[in-house]
Every structure is written in C-alpha cells, then in structure tokens.
Amino acid sequence: MLLNDLLQPENYRYERKFFIPSISSSQVEAIIKNHPSLFHEAFPTRCVNNIYLDTLDMTNYWDNVDGVSKRVKVRIRWYGDMFGEISKPVLEFKIKNNTVGAKVNFPLSSFILCDFFKLQTLREKFSLLNISGNLKSYLLSLNLSLMNSYCRKYYVSADTKFRITIDSGLHFLKLPRDNILHFQSEEAPGVTILELKYNQRYDDQGESISRYLPFRLTKSSKYVSGLNQFF
C-alpha cells in the first residue's frame, strides 16, 4: 500500500497518551487549566464516533499489540449522534511510524447507520474514491471490527504549539464482520484518556510539558482497549 508515501515528514506529530482511571474528567480539566503552558479551550465539546475496519486475521490489531514500528489503523470518523443519518463522515488512515504518527483523510458521502447497516454500504463508498488501485483493493478487503464513541474536549497552549484532548464516556461496540445487526456493547466507566499532541520539531519542549501532567503515560490505543474488552 505504501501509505507512508502519502505523507510528508512535516505531517508527523507526537501523540502522548495518558490513561486516567481514578479521577473524573472535570478534575483532569482543572489540572490542565492550571498547567504552566496556559492551556485554554480551543473548540466546543463534541461526541466522536468511529467505525474501525481490519483484515480477516486482524493484522492492524495485532500490529498494535505487538508494537510493530510501522503500522496503520483504518476507521470511519464522524461527529454527533452515533446512529441515524451520518453526515460528513471521513475515511481515515492513522499511520504510526515508530514514535510519531500522521493521518491521511478522505471525505465520504453521507449514509444511514442503523441496525441493518452492512459493510457493503462502506465498500460502495470506497469504490467511488479517487485513490490508487492498490489502496482501493486493500480497503475493499477489510471487514468491520469495532465501533466506539466518546465525549471529547479540546485545549490548546498559549503559544498554539501544543494541543490536548480529553476523552471520557467511552463506549465500545463489537461488530460482526459484515453488519452491525448483532453487535455486542461495552462501556468503560470512569476512564478518561488525555492526549498531548504536537509537531515533532517541538519534542524537547513537549517532554517538559509532559512532566507537569501527573498521569500515567501509556501506549495503548482505544481500538486495542475496545477489542480487548470482548476477547
């Protein structure tokens, strides 16, 4: 697929993730607002939804679990309600290259997400994309694997070089390979995920900012965590 060929080096960024199981999201926000870098809210709070796709043998999941240095996750992302008419969905390749990551996005046309939604609906959307034949073939070979939803709050530092997102209210749905009619549902109550995001050229300063965050740094992804709840 050569997904990395789609990216320029300046597109890569660091994402430092902190898993926070013991305090509320409001307490986390209070800590962020008292950070020396003067973080402030940058965008209205919104609900984030994702449908993840993976290969038949769950390559993307296992690459993440095994810590493969170059790996990819494929998902459909949208904002607002989880079900119903999905407007402005985006196909997203989230690419990891050692300690930095990047995204490649392609807008999709809207669709209806309901109990009888099938993978074929997404494959029809993929067929219309203006992308290489190899990449399109890869997309058409993928299966449904997981849905998740969470509430996201957005913060930015005073110098605008650093962003923080705070995710709470995580909800996971395990999907059959070709439709969502018989999904399994799980929640992650009391769990908050904080992510510190910044361009790789600010890494020295990013390390300093991280030291003021009294939380446990983790490499776990929501995709892996969600699937682990069902395995």
trRosetta pair geometry for C-beta under 8 A, 3 or more apart (Angstrom, degrees):
i j d omega theta_ij theta_ji phi_ij phi_ji
1 72 7.8 -58 83 2 149 163
1 134 6.0 -176 -109 134 51 109
1 135 5.7 90 -147 -97 92 71
1 138 5.3 12 -89 -45 119 162
2 5 4.3 16 151 -1 105 122
2 6 7.9 129 122 -21 74 80
2 134 7.8 46 25 100 94 145
3 6 5.8 -44 -173 17 52 115
3 7 7.6 33 142 -10 70 106
3 72 5.7 83 31 -88 164 143
3 93 5.7 -141 -151 159 136 149
3 95 5.4 -170 121 -94 126 132
3 104 6.6 -147 -169 12 97 143
3 135 7.7 111 -89 -111 78 110
4 7 5.7 -63 -159 37 50 109
4 70 7.1 -47 -47 -153 133 124
4 95 6.4 162 -82 179 70 149
4 97 6.5 88 -109 -80 125 131
6 93 7.8 75 61 68 150 142
6 104 4.9 27 117 -101 142 146
7 11 4.7 -123 -161 62 96 138
7 12 7.0 83 159 -54 135 81
7 95 6.8 -136 -28 63 147 150
7 102 4.9 94 -131 106 147 157
7 104 6.7 -111 -64 -64 92 105
8 11 5.2 106 60 -12 70 103
9 12 6.1 -43 -170 10 48 112
10 199 7.4 -7 -169 -151 71 118
11 102 4.5 65 125 -137 101 133
11 103 8.0 -130 167 43 113 53
12 97 6.6 -67 -118 49 133 121
12 100 4.1 55 170 144 116 131
12 101 6.6 143 -149 69 77 16
12 102 4.8 -73 -94 -53 56 110
12 199 7.9 94 91 -151 55 62
12 200 5.4 15 103 -25 97 130
13 100 6.3 152 70 -160 16 95
13 101 6.6 -41 64 66 66 67
13 102 6.8 114 14 -87 75 66
13 197 5.9 43 140 -174 132 85
13 198 6.1 -178 -165 93 103 25
13 199 5.2 -65 -110 -100 91 37
13 200 6.1 -142 -117 -36 34 73
14 99 6.8 -6 -115 142 91 91
14 100 5.8 -65 -76 -109 58 76
14 101 7.8 97 -121 23 21 80
14 196 7.7 -9 114 106 100 84
14 197 7.0 177 89 -143 59 44
14 198 5.6 -8 54 61 98 75
14 199 7.8 32 13 114 81 8
14 200 6.0 119 -31 -94 89 63
14 203 6.2 113 -31 -104 145 88
14 206 5.9 95 69 162 148 169
15 101 5.8 -29 7 37 117 125
15 195 5.5 -14 -169 -168 93 112
15 196 7.3 152 -157 75 42 49
15 197 5.2 -2 -105 -100 74 84
16 195 6.8 149 75 -158 48 55
16 196 4.2 -9 57 56 105 103
16 197 7.8 -156 24 -67 68 41
16 206 7.1 162 -20 168 132 113
16 210 5.6 -88 163 -102 169 122
16 217 6.3 -54 -172 -131 96 106
17 193 6.4 -21 -162 -169 99 99
17 194 7.3 146 -158 82 48 51
17 195 5.2 -18 -100 -101 69 81
17 217 7.1 103 76 -159 54 61
17 218 5.3 -66 103 69 101 80
17 219 7.1 127 52 -105 118 20
17 220 7.2 -128 108 60 142 60
17 221 7.8 -158 -51 -93 173 50
18 193 7.2 148 75 -162 54 50
18 194 4.3 -13 59 63 108 100
18 195 7.5 -169 19 -75 74 35
18 196 7.5 51 -12 -10 108 97
18 213 6.1 -118 -67 146 161 132
18 215 3.8 69 -179 109 130 131
18 216 6.3 133 -155 70 76 44
18 217 5.9 -48 -95 -96 74 45
18 218 6.6 120 -127 13 23 89
19 191 7.3 -31 -165 -161 83 100
19 193 6.3 -18 -106 -108 55 74
19 215 7.4 171 58 167 37 109
19 216 5.7 -39 58 81 83 102
19 218 4.3 31 -11 -6 112 149
19 220 6.5 30 -62 50 135 119
20 23 6.2 -54 170 49 111 85
20 28 6.0 100 117 -87 169 129
20 191 7.3 132 77 -165 57 52
20 192 4.3 -30 74 72 110 96
20 193 7.1 -178 23 -84 86 25
20 194 6.1 49 -14 -6 126 103
20 215 5.2 -51 -82 -136 100 128
20 216 7.6 162 -81 34 55 83
21 190 6.3 52 -170 125 65 96
21 191 5.4 -20 -109 -108 71 74
21 192 7.7 -171 -79 28 26 68
22 190 7.8 29 -98 164 20 111
23 27 4.3 -88 163 79 116 141
23 28 6.4 143 101 -50 109 80
23 192 7.4 -53 80 24 67 135
24 27 4.8 101 59 4 77 100
24 28 7.2 -135 103 -3 46 86
24 190 8.0 -71 -95 -138 59 68
24 192 7.4 97 176 -40 25 137
25 28 5.3 -50 -150 35 40 117
25 29 6.4 45 150 -23 68 101
25 151 7.9 13 -134 86 176 116
25 153 7.5 131 172 8 122 132
25 166 5.8 127 -155 155 101 122
25 168 4.0 -64 -64 -53 142 152
25 192 4.8 164 -86 -106 78 132
26 29 5.5 -47 -149 33 35 115
26 30 6.7 40 150 -23 62 100
27 30 5.6 -48 -152 30 36 115
27 31 6.8 37 150 -18 63 101
28 31 5.8 -55 -157 33 35 111
28 32 6.5 33 149 -18 67 105
28 166 5.7 153 113 -136 131 133
28 192 5.4 -154 -25 137 154 157
28 194 6.2 -158 -171 -66 133 124
28 215 7.9 31 -123 -68 103 139
29 32 5.6 -54 -149 36 35 112
29 33 6.3 33 155 -19 68 107
29 153 6.8 -17 -95 102 115 160
29 166 6.4 -107 -74 14 81 174
30 33 5.9 -55 -146 36 30 110
30 34 6.6 15 157 -7 62 110
31 34 6.1 -70 -153 44 30 102
31 35 7.1 56 146 -54 63 87
31 213 7.4 98 139 -131 126 62
31 214 7.0 -115 -151 30 146 99
32 35 5.5 -25 -160 -16 40 118
32 39 5.0 -64 167 77 91 141
32 155 5.6 -160 160 -27 138 177
32 164 5.9 -162 -138 100 132 158
32 166 7.2 -112 -27 -53 153 130
32 194 7.8 -170 -71 -136 121 132
33 39 6.5 -105 -95 77 37 89
33 40 7.5 66 -123 -99 79 53
35 38 7.1 -126 86 -31 79 20
35 39 5.2 37 50 4 126 107
35 157 8.0 -82 104 -109 127 89
35 209 7.4 42 -179 -157 129 87
35 212 5.5 114 -140 122 88 136
35 213 7.7 -2 -106 -73 121 76
36 212 6.1 -140 14 -100 99 164
37 157 4.2 -44 153 -134 115 114
37 158 6.4 -160 166 14 61 89
37 159 7.4 -77 -165 17 95 97
37 162 6.3 -7 157 56 155 137
37 209 5.6 5 -32 -119 145 110
37 212 7.7 170 -5 52 98 151
38 157 6.5 87 70 -162 67 64
38 158 3.9 27 81 -39 121 118
39 155 4.2 40 172 163 114 124
39 156 6.6 160 -145 77 74 20
39 157 5.5 -44 -87 -90 70 53
39 158 7.8 -103 -70 -30 29 67
39 162 7.7 -75 -93 98 101 104
39 164 5.8 -2 -143 22 149 129
40 155 6.4 158 77 -149 18 83
40 156 6.7 -32 60 60 68 70
40 158 7.4 72 -1 -79 106 67
41 153 7.0 -65 -122 -178 99 97
41 154 6.6 85 -160 81 65 67
41 155 5.9 -54 -95 -97 39 68
42 154 4.7 -86 60 128 93 104
42 155 5.9 128 -5 -144 98 15
42 156 3.9 76 -70 -8 136 109
42 163 6.9 -66 22 -129 159 97
43 46 7.7 -51 135 -2 105 109
43 154 3.9 14 43 59 101 146
45 151 6.3 13 179 -179 111 97
45 152 6.8 171 -152 84 66 46
45 153 5.0 -24 -101 -93 95 76
45 154 7.7 -173 -88 7 48 79
46 79 5.0 6 152 -164 133 120
46 80 7.2 -38 -171 -61 105 50
46 151 7.7 -178 100 -149 22 61
46 152 6.2 -18 65 58 66 92
47 79 6.4 131 75 -164 61 64
47 80 6.0 85 64 -121 106 6
47 81 7.4 58 82 -73 144 23
47 82 7.5 -88 147 -51 131 77
47 149 6.3 5 -180 -173 102 101
47 150 7.4 171 -151 88 63 27
47 151 5.9 -39 -98 -97 66 61
47 152 7.5 137 -118 14 17 83
48 77 6.9 -21 -168 -159 91 102
48 79 6.2 -31 -100 -104 52 74
48 149 6.9 168 86 -149 52 52
48 150 5.7 -14 57 61 96 75
48 151 7.8 151 14 -112 81 12
48 152 4.9 41 -16 -13 121 128
48 167 7.4 -59 39 -120 130 111
49 77 7.0 148 82 -153 55 52
49 78 5.4 -20 64 66 105 77
49 79 7.1 172 18 -94 86 23
49 80 7.6 -55 1 60 121 51
49 81 7.9 -2 -34 114 148 28
49 82 5.0 162 -109 -113 138 69
49 147 7.1 -7 -172 -172 89 98
49 148 7.4 -180 -147 91 49 45
49 149 4.8 -8 -102 -102 77 89
50 75 4.6 -10 -166 -178 108 134
50 76 6.8 147 -156 73 54 51
50 77 5.2 -16 -99 -97 80 74
50 146 7.9 17 107 106 98 87
50 147 6.6 169 89 -151 56 54
50 148 5.4 1 54 53 100 82
50 149 7.7 -174 21 -74 67 48
50 222 8.0 105 44 101 146 130
51 75 6.2 156 78 -160 45 73
51 76 4.4 3 51 48 101 104
51 122 7.6 -136 106 -82 146 147
51 144 6.7 -52 -177 -133 107 92
51 146 7.7 165 -156 89 44 46
51 147 5.3 -21 -101 -98 64 85
51 175 7.6 35 -147 -29 91 159
52 60 8.0 -151 177 96 111 141
52 73 6.7 -47 -138 -177 109 102
52 74 6.9 113 -160 82 63 59
52 75 4.8 -35 -97 -98 61 94
52 144 7.8 99 82 -162 54 53
52 145 5.0 -58 101 66 97 102
52 146 4.5 8 44 57 119 88
52 147 7.3 -164 13 -78 77 33
52 148 7.7 29 -17 3 110 96
52 223 5.5 122 -102 -125 160 111
53 74 4.7 -48 63 98 96 111
53 75 6.9 175 12 -91 75 40
53 76 7.7 64 -20 -15 106 89
53 122 7.6 -167 -72 129 137 156
53 139 7.8 55 104 -151 156 65
53 142 3.9 63 157 149 119 132
53 143 6.4 159 -156 74 81 27
53 144 6.2 -52 -105 -97 73 34
53 145 6.2 135 -132 4 21 97
54 58 5.1 28 142 -124 139 55
54 59 6.7 178 -174 42 91 64
54 60 4.8 -128 -123 37 95 111
54 61 5.8 11 -133 -21 155 97
54 74 7.3 167 -77 46 47 101
54 142 6.3 130 56 -154 10 97
54 143 6.4 -37 67 61 61 79
54 145 4.2 35 14 -42 111 148
55 58 6.5 -136 67 -45 74 13
55 59 4.3 28 33 9 132 106
55 60 6.8 135 5 -9 88 85
55 141 6.8 5 -121 124 79 104
55 142 6.4 -69 -79 -112 45 68
55 143 7.4 63 -172 18 13 92
56 141 7.9 -74 -23 163 95 90
56 143 6.3 84 -86 -5 57 130
56 177 7.9 29 -118 -136 69 137
57 62 7.7 -34 134 4 85 138
58 61 4.2 -29 172 36 102 122
58 62 5.7 100 113 -19 89 97
58 145 7.0 119 -112 -123 90 137
58 227 8.0 136 -150 -163 134 159
59 62 6.1 -66 -145 44 28 102
59 63 6.0 32 159 -24 68 108
60 63 5.8 -48 -142 33 29 114
60 64 6.7 29 156 -17 60 105
60 71 6.7 128 -142 177 64 103
60 72 6.2 -72 -118 87 108 63
60 73 5.4 120 179 -105 130 58
60 74 6.7 -127 -76 10 163 84
60 223 7.7 -48 128 145 109 151
61 64 6.0 -65 -162 35 29 108
61 65 6.4 23 150 -15 67 110
61 145 7.2 -155 -48 -179 122 153
61 223 7.0 -136 -103 139 77 108
61 224 6.5 137 -151 -101 76 73
61 227 5.8 -38 -131 56 133 169
62 65 5.4 -51 -141 40 39 112
62 66 5.8 27 162 -9 71 112
63 66 6.1 -63 -139 48 24 102
63 68 4.0 -57 -161 29 84 134
63 71 3.9 161 137 -123 129 129
63 72 7.8 24 83 32 154 51
64 67 7.7 32 179 -69 29 33
64 68 7.5 -55 -58 31 25 90
64 71 6.1 178 -67 130 63 158
64 73 7.3 32 -60 -68 131 108
64 96 8.0 102 -104 20 82 152
64 221 5.8 -63 -167 18 144 131
64 223 6.9 116 14 83 173 115
64 224 5.1 -139 115 -63 133 123
65 224 6.1 154 -71 -132 79 127
67 219 7.5 22 -104 141 97 150
68 71 4.7 106 84 -59 107 114
69 96 7.8 -145 166 122 36 95
69 97 7.1 30 152 -162 80 42
69 98 5.0 2 -165 -80 99 63
70 95 7.8 -7 -163 -174 75 91
70 96 6.9 179 -139 92 32 68
70 97 5.5 16 -108 -113 82 66
70 98 7.6 -11 -64 -33 67 60
71 95 7.7 171 90 -152 40 52
71 96 5.0 -1 57 54 82 108
72 93 5.7 -24 -162 -168 117 94
72 94 6.8 142 -160 75 60 51
72 95 5.2 -18 -104 -102 85 68
72 96 7.3 -163 -77 19 37 74
73 93 7.5 151 76 -159 47 46
73 94 4.5 -11 58 58 97 106
73 221 7.3 -167 -58 168 154 161
73 223 5.7 -163 -136 -23 141 165
74 91 7.6 -11 -168 -171 87 87
74 92 7.5 160 -153 85 44 54
74 93 5.9 -16 -102 -104 72 67
74 94 7.8 -160 -73 21 27 75
74 139 7.3 -176 -162 -114 150 77
74 142 6.2 -82 82 -118 149 165
75 91 7.9 165 90 -152 38 47
75 92 5.3 -19 67 62 82 98
75 94 7.0 11 17 -6 109 112
75 223 7.8 -129 -67 -85 128 123
76 89 5.3 5 -179 179 104 120
76 90 7.1 154 -157 75 56 41
76 91 5.9 -30 -100 -95 72 57
76 92 7.4 150 -104 16 21 83
76 108 6.9 -30 -136 18 108 151
76 122 6.8 -115 -51 -123 146 125
77 89 6.9 151 74 -159 37 69
77 90 5.1 -24 61 62 89 95
77 92 5.4 16 0 -2 117 133
78 86 5.0 171 9 -165 176 101
78 87 7.3 130 -155 65 128 42
78 88 6.4 134 -130 87 95 69
78 89 4.5 -52 -65 -100 115 72
78 90 7.1 152 -74 13 62 74
79 88 7.8 -18 32 85 90 113
80 87 7.7 21 34 44 149 92
81 84 5.1 17 105 32 138 123
82 113 7.3 -102 146 104 57 139
82 147 7.4 95 -164 162 115 131
82 149 5.0 -54 -87 -80 122 147
83 113 5.2 -127 -134 101 56 97
83 114 6.2 88 -167 -97 108 50
84 112 7.1 -66 169 -146 30 73
84 113 6.7 -1 40 57 27 82
84 114 7.5 67 -82 -73 28 84
85 110 6.2 19 179 173 89 125
85 111 7.9 -178 -150 99 55 25
85 112 5.7 -35 -97 -100 58 72
86 89 5.1 33 142 -53 116 115
86 110 5.8 173 87 -155 60 74
86 111 5.5 -6 53 62 108 68
86 112 7.2 172 9 -102 83 18
86 113 5.2 58 -33 -12 120 112
87 110 4.8 -16 -108 -104 53 124
88 107 7.1 -50 -154 -146 65 104
88 110 7.1 -2 -21 -79 36 90
89 107 7.8 125 86 -161 49 58
89 108 4.6 -32 87 64 96 113
89 110 6.8 129 3 -111 96 46
89 111 6.9 -28 6 23 143 95
90 105 5.1 -13 179 -161 120 109
90 106 7.0 147 -165 71 69 39
90 107 5.7 -44 -108 -103 75 51
90 108 6.6 178 -103 10 20 88
91 105 6.9 143 79 -158 56 53
91 106 4.4 -15 61 62 108 95
91 107 7.7 -142 20 -65 80 3
91 108 5.5 95 -26 -43 93 113
91 125 7.8 170 -52 125 122 119
91 126 7.4 109 -95 -97 154 82
91 129 7.4 -44 33 -89 154 144
91 139 7.8 3 -160 -128 143 136
92 103 5.7 -23 -164 -162 101 112
92 104 7.3 149 -155 76 51 47
92 105 5.2 -13 -102 -103 77 78
92 106 7.9 -166 -71 26 39 65
93 103 6.7 150 78 -157 56 56
93 104 4.4 -1 53 54 109 97
93 105 7.8 -149 26 -68 68 38
94 101 6.5 10 177 179 83 125
94 102 8.0 175 -154 90 49 35
94 103 5.5 -20 -104 -102 63 85
95 101 6.1 162 88 -158 53 73
95 102 5.2 -15 63 63 104 79
95 103 7.0 174 17 -89 81 30
95 104 6.9 42 -14 -3 119 98
96 100 7.7 161 -154 92 57 36
96 101 4.7 -31 -102 -99 61 99
97 100 5.7 -20 68 72 88 82
97 101 6.9 155 20 -96 69 42
97 102 7.4 6 6 8 112 99
100 200 5.3 -14 -107 -82 142 124
106 129 5.6 30 167 -136 149 126
106 131 6.9 -48 -94 -57 155 125
108 111 7.6 -31 135 -12 118 109
108 125 4.8 32 -154 179 115 135
108 129 7.9 -45 -97 -76 78 103
109 125 6.2 -153 41 -124 84 102
109 128 7.5 -1 0 79 117 152
111 117 7.9 97 139 -133 117 114
111 121 5.6 116 -160 164 145 125
111 122 7.7 -109 8 -77 172 61
111 125 6.9 -81 -47 -57 133 133
112 117 7.2 -154 106 -90 67 102
113 117 5.2 -3 -142 -70 55 154
113 180 7.7 19 -169 39 88 152
114 117 5.6 141 51 -38 51 92
115 180 6.7 -127 -148 99 35 87
115 181 5.4 66 166 -121 80 61
116 179 7.1 -29 -166 -167 38 127
116 181 6.1 35 -101 -86 47 101
117 121 6.2 -68 -163 19 80 147
117 179 6.4 156 91 -154 52 76
117 180 5.1 11 64 28 102 111
118 121 5.6 122 70 -10 68 93
118 178 6.1 1 -158 154 85 80
118 179 4.5 -33 -105 -95 66 95
119 122 5.8 -56 -165 38 51 107
119 123 6.2 49 142 -21 77 106
119 143 6.5 -45 -113 -142 155 56
119 144 5.4 -131 -84 -27 106 103
119 177 7.2 -27 -40 140 147 58
119 178 4.5 -89 8 -148 123 57
119 179 6.6 -101 -13 -64 78 50
120 123 5.3 -54 -144 38 38 115
120 124 6.4 44 156 -24 68 99
120 178 7.6 32 -27 -171 80 97
121 124 6.0 -54 -157 29 28 111
121 125 7.0 27 147 -15 61 104
122 125 5.4 -53 -155 35 40 113
122 126 6.3 42 148 -22 70 103
123 126 5.4 -49 -144 35 37 114
123 127 6.5 46 153 -28 64 100
123 139 7.7 156 -120 130 65 91
123 140 5.5 78 -141 -127 103 77
124 127 5.7 -46 -150 25 33 116
124 128 7.2 28 153 -17 59 104
125 128 6.1 -64 -162 32 35 109
125 129 7.5 49 144 -40 64 95
126 129 5.7 -37 -162 1 43 118
126 136 6.4 146 156 -147 96 77
126 139 4.4 -167 -156 128 142 134
126 140 6.0 -176 104 -69 140 74
127 136 7.1 85 -113 -166 42 120
127 140 7.3 63 -72 -84 81 119
129 136 6.5 -178 68 -99 107 101
129 139 7.8 45 33 39 143 167
131 135 4.7 -84 147 85 120 128
131 136 5.5 151 81 -56 101 89
131 139 8.0 77 75 -9 146 138
132 135 4.6 88 61 10 89 103
132 136 6.8 -157 92 -6 44 88
133 136 5.7 -57 -144 39 31 110
133 137 6.2 34 157 -22 66 105
134 137 5.8 -53 -148 34 29 112
134 138 6.5 32 152 -20 62 104
135 138 5.6 -51 -153 33 33 115
135 139 6.6 34 151 -19 65 104
136 139 5.7 -52 -150 34 34 112
136 140 6.3 29 154 -16 66 108
137 140 5.8 -58 -146 39 30 109
137 141 6.5 31 154 -24 63 108
138 141 5.9 -62 -155 31 30 111
138 142 7.2 39 151 -36 63 100
139 142 6.0 -49 -161 10 37 116
143 177 4.1 -29 -173 -160 133 88
143 178 6.7 -60 -145 -66 96 61
144 175 4.2 -78 142 119 116 136
144 176 6.8 44 79 87 121 45
144 177 5.9 149 50 -164 80 26
144 178 6.6 173 17 -76 111 13
144 179 7.4 176 22 -17 152 9
144 180 7.0 -122 174 -65 162 82
145 175 6.2 82 104 55 7 102
145 177 7.8 17 -78 -110 56 59
145 227 7.0 -20 158 -89 107 122
146 172 6.5 -34 -166 -161 106 95
146 173 7.0 142 -166 78 56 56
146 174 6.2 -30 -109 -111 73 49
146 175 6.2 -158 -81 11 19 97
146 223 6.3 145 63 -145 146 72
146 226 5.0 110 -169 113 143 133
146 227 5.7 -94 -68 -66 140 87
147 172 7.2 145 84 -162 57 46
147 173 4.0 -4 59 57 104 108
147 175 6.0 87 -15 -45 91 117
147 180 7.2 31 -22 -120 137 132
147 183 7.2 -14 25 -146 119 150
148 170 6.6 -18 -170 -162 113 85
148 171 6.5 154 -157 81 62 53
148 172 5.1 -19 -101 -103 90 64
148 173 7.2 -170 -76 20 42 72
148 222 5.8 -159 94 152 171 120
148 223 7.7 -132 -5 -89 137 51
148 226 5.3 -108 -72 -88 125 150
149 169 7.8 -47 117 121 82 95
149 170 7.6 148 80 -152 48 41
149 171 4.7 -13 58 59 93 105
150 167 4.5 38 137 -172 141 103
150 168 6.5 148 -171 67 99 22
150 169 5.5 147 -145 79 62 75
150 170 4.7 -10 -92 -94 113 60
150 171 7.0 175 -71 17 62 71
150 193 7.7 -1 178 33 164 115
150 222 7.6 -104 -15 -133 142 150
151 167 6.9 148 75 -152 48 53
151 168 5.3 -28 62 66 101 76
151 169 4.5 53 4 37 104 128
152 165 5.5 -14 -164 -171 104 112
152 166 7.1 145 -154 73 51 47
152 167 5.2 -16 -97 -96 77 77
153 165 6.8 153 76 -158 48 58
153 166 4.5 -11 55 55 102 100
154 163 7.0 -25 -164 -168 86 106
154 164 7.7 146 -161 83 40 55
154 165 5.7 -17 -102 -104 62 78
155 163 6.8 148 84 -162 55 57
155 164 4.2 -11 64 61 108 99
155 165 7.4 -174 24 -78 75 32
155 166 7.4 46 -5 -13 111 102
156 160 5.7 11 166 -121 122 58
156 162 7.1 148 -157 87 55 52
156 163 5.2 -24 -101 -104 73 74
156 164 7.6 -166 -73 22 29 71
157 160 6.5 -136 72 -47 74 15
157 161 6.0 -34 62 50 128 70
157 162 4.1 48 -9 55 128 96
157 163 7.6 -109 -3 -67 80 35
157 209 7.6 -74 -83 -120 142 143
159 162 7.6 51 67 12 92 86
161 198 6.0 39 147 -139 79 113
161 199 7.3 -85 -165 26 83 99
161 202 5.3 152 169 -106 124 162
161 205 7.2 18 114 96 145 144
162 196 6.5 -13 -171 -168 108 91
162 197 7.3 145 -161 74 58 49
162 198 4.7 -28 -107 -79 72 119
162 202 7.1 -141 -68 125 89 150
162 205 7.8 -128 -53 118 124 110
162 206 6.8 158 -104 -104 119 81
162 209 6.0 -167 -131 -126 168 176
163 196 7.6 152 83 -157 48 44
163 197 4.7 -23 67 63 97 101
163 198 7.1 166 21 -70 70 66
164 194 6.4 -12 -168 -169 103 95
164 195 6.9 160 -152 81 53 51
164 196 5.5 -18 -99 -100 82 63
164 197 7.4 173 -83 17 31 79
165 194 7.3 166 84 -151 49 47
165 195 4.9 0 52 52 94 101
165 197 7.2 28 -2 -6 98 121
166 192 6.4 -10 -170 -174 90 109
166 193 7.5 157 -156 81 42 50
166 194 5.5 -11 -104 -102 72 77
167 170 6.8 60 142 -69 105 94
167 192 6.9 153 79 -161 52 57
167 193 4.4 -10 58 59 108 98
167 194 7.8 -167 22 -73 72 32
167 195 7.5 34 -6 -5 108 104
167 222 7.7 -55 116 -78 160 137
168 191 7.5 171 -133 91 63 51
168 192 4.9 -18 -89 -107 93 83
168 193 7.8 -175 -68 23 48 67
170 187 6.9 135 93 -165 65 60
170 188 4.0 -6 78 47 117 116
170 191 5.8 -36 22 77 126 114
170 193 7.4 69 -59 -7 129 115
170 222 6.9 -150 -135 -139 129 112
170 226 7.9 -134 171 -83 117 94
171 185 7.2 -10 -179 -166 95 96
171 186 7.6 166 -160 90 53 45
171 187 5.3 -25 -109 -108 71 76
171 188 7.5 -143 -73 16 31 77
172 185 7.2 153 88 -156 55 48
172 186 4.8 -12 65 65 104 90
172 187 7.3 179 21 -89 76 25
172 188 7.0 65 -13 -26 107 100
172 225 8.0 -141 -72 110 143 80
172 226 3.9 173 -123 -143 132 99
172 229 5.8 124 68 48 154 143
172 230 7.6 -138 129 -35 129 107
173 180 7.2 34 142 -151 133 112
173 183 4.6 15 180 166 105 137
173 184 6.9 155 -159 78 55 45
173 185 5.2 -17 -103 -100 77 72
173 186 7.9 175 -81 24 33 65
174 183 6.1 158 73 -164 51 76
174 184 4.2 -1 48 55 109 101
174 185 7.8 -141 18 -64 74 28
174 186 7.5 44 -19 2 99 106
174 226 7.7 173 -75 154 74 94
174 227 7.3 106 -108 -118 98 59
174 229 7.9 -145 -52 83 114 94
174 230 4.3 89 -74 -89 147 162
175 179 7.8 -152 -174 102 97 26
175 180 5.3 -49 -129 -102 103 79
175 183 5.4 -26 -98 -109 57 103
176 179 5.8 0 74 59 115 63
176 180 7.2 -177 35 -96 85 29
176 181 7.2 -22 26 45 133 77
176 182 5.8 52 -30 61 127 93
176 183 7.2 -117 -5 -82 77 59
179 182 7.9 65 94 16 96 75
180 183 4.9 -4 -167 -45 77 120
184 230 6.0 121 87 -119 139 121
186 226 7.6 156 67 -153 115 69
186 229 4.6 -172 104 140 163 141
186 230 6.8 -151 -11 -65 139 83
188 191 4.3 -40 144 30 108 136
188 225 7.3 25 -87 145 151 123
188 229 7.5 -115 -74 -76 95 145
193 222 6.9 -75 -38 -72 171 103
194 213 7.0 -162 110 -161 146 135
194 215 6.3 97 41 60 131 167
196 206 6.9 145 136 -159 122 98
196 209 6.6 167 -161 112 145 120
196 210 6.3 -158 53 -88 164 84
196 213 7.1 -129 -46 -34 135 158
198 202 4.8 -83 156 74 124 125
198 203 7.7 166 97 -81 114 46
198 205 7.8 -114 154 84 161 98
198 206 5.0 -165 57 -90 142 122
199 202 5.4 83 68 8 79 102
200 203 5.8 -1 -169 -46 54 109
202 205 4.9 -52 -178 50 85 112
202 206 5.5 99 119 -36 86 99
203 206 5.1 -54 -143 34 34 119
203 207 6.6 42 159 -26 66 96
204 207 6.1 -49 -160 23 30 111
204 208 7.3 26 146 -13 59 104
205 208 5.6 -54 -159 35 42 114
205 209 6.5 41 147 -20 71 103
206 209 5.6 -52 -147 36 36 111
206 210 6.3 42 153 -25 66 103
207 210 5.7 -52 -151 31 31 115
207 211 7.0 39 151 -29 61 99
208 211 5.9 -48 -159 19 35 115
208 212 7.8 27 149 -13 60 99
209 212 6.2 -60 -167 31 41 108
209 213 7.4 36 142 -21 67 105
210 213 5.6 -59 -160 27 45 113
210 217 7.2 27 -172 -80 125 124
220 224 5.7 -125 -161 77 78 123
220 225 5.5 77 159 -57 119 103
221 224 4.7 93 57 10 85 99
221 225 6.7 -152 93 -4 43 89
222 225 5.5 -56 -140 43 33 112
222 226 5.9 38 159 -25 67 107
223 226 6.0 -56 -150 33 23 111
223 227 6.6 13 158 -8 60 108
224 227 6.1 -62 -148 42 29 104
224 228 6.1 34 155 -26 66 110
225 228 5.6 -56 -147 33 28 115
225 229 7.0 37 154 -29 60 98
226 229 6.0 -51 -165 18 33 112
226 230 7.6 10 149 -4 61 104
227 230 6.0 -67 -161 40 43 103
227 231 6.2 39 149 -26 77 109
228 231 5.7 -54 -135 32 37 110
